[in-house]
Amino acid sequence: MRLNGIILKGIGGFYYVEADGEIFECKARGIFRKNGIMPLPGDRVEIEAGSDIKENTIDVICDRKNSLKRPPVANIDRLFIVASVCEPNPSTLVIDRLIAIAEQKEIEPFVVITKTDLASSDELYEIYNKAGIRTVCVSTENDKGIDEIRSALEGRVSAFTGNTGVGKSTLLNRIDSSLMIETGEISKKLGRGRHTTRHVELYNVCGGFVADTPGFSALDIEAGEFIHKNDLPYCFREFLPHLGECKFTSCAHINDKGCRILQAIDDGEISTSRHDSYVALYNEAKEIKDWEL
């Protein structure tokens, strides 16, 4: 029988596809390897399955709306960028780099601020709320913000990312206790968390799918993606109303005369923190030549 489904995970050449309320173990047709196509978790597929055939097969991989290289996953709707107010301290550059990658991939960024029972989240919240990015402050001590995240997961494929130790696994376990994702304590000696999640898989959570894997650390996503310096301004959504209004068409929005972005910062429309991240990412990008990509 022919079914439409979604790949949950791939292990040892087998792919596990949820279709029609069941999970089918499938092999991919050889044509995909011949054409250099690797099935990915998150891929929408057509499979041939049933007891009357030797093995279930993935026959069609539908067009992807996006994909990430590291970790390899397709069709992400929302990227939940998790940052803690302390232990470890937040890095706005890491958060902004992940937001920029999401914006470029047409993935909706959603900032989650954790450990708000330990310190104030006001400053961090203000930065991203002003930028027009959906932001929620959570505390797993009293479930503050948990229902808002549950609602945001419904009907979508989502991923959670952030530096190790920010509480991604703890957060997911609080969202859905049946996940029972392993968690670890912060390594005080190293000042960061230990990797605790063991395998790659999409989980059914709150009427949607969630991927939470070792590869969804901030470092892995950053290493797998590159944004050209000319594309970077379009990955900062609060810049968009001002693009094209600068005095010079070659404006890099760094310290250029007549820059409308810089004027918006002076007017309080754009946060200094966000622009600082833009400058850092721009300077990184301009050092990489096109032939190196």
Secondary structure as UniProt FT lines:
FT   STRAND          2..11
FT   TURN            12..13
FT   STRAND          14..19
FT   TURN            20..21
FT   STRAND          22..28
FT   HELIX           30..34
FT   TURN            35..36
FT   TURN            41..42
FT   STRAND          44..48
FT   TURN            51..52
FT   STRAND          56..61
FT   STRAND          67..68
FT   TURN            69..72
FT   STRAND          73..74
FT   STRAND          78..84
FT   HELIX           92..104
FT   TURN            105..106
FT   STRAND          108..114
FT   TURN            116..118
FT   HELIX           122..130
FT   TURN            131..132
FT   STRAND          134..137
FT   TURN            140..143
FT   HELIX           146..153
FT   TURN            154..155
FT   STRAND          157..162
FT   TURN            164..165
FT   HELIX           168..175
FT   HELIX           177..179
FT   STRAND          186..187
FT   TURN            188..191
FT   STRAND          192..193
FT   STRAND          202..205
FT   TURN            206..207
FT   STRAND          208..211
FT   HELIX           214..216
FT   HELIX           218..224
FT   TURN            229..231
FT   HELIX           232..235
FT   HELIX           237..242
FT   TURN            243..244
FT   TURN            249..250
FT   TURN            257..258
FT   HELIX           260..266
FT   TURN            267..268
FT   HELIX           272..286
FT   HELIX           290..292
//
